[in-house]
Amino acid sequence: MKTTILLAAVTMAMTAGSAMARPAGPVNYGQSVYCATREAGNPHSRLCDYMAWSGWRRRGGWDASLDNACLMNPRFVPNECNGRL
């Protein structure tokens, strides 16, 4: 009897642990390279315009407009990247 209860408890604990390891939301595999590698708050891509990207980081600026664009359209590509990626 005690062994059965112990096995049931262990089984439930293992099942709950594997369920908690899964991502909470849907995984988006359709992101553009820019959206997948963007740095939060930086409107430039290091892959498209490295100088503008590093200058923005150095100044410590924050512009969430392109972050919002990637949230609305995961396949978004900024104008500076057209033809490069």
Secondary structure, 3 states (H helix, E strand, C coil): CHHHHHHHHHHHHHHHHHHHCCCCCCCCCCCCHHHHHCCCCCCCCCCCCHHHHHHHHHHCCCCCHHHHHHHHCCCCCCHHHCCCC
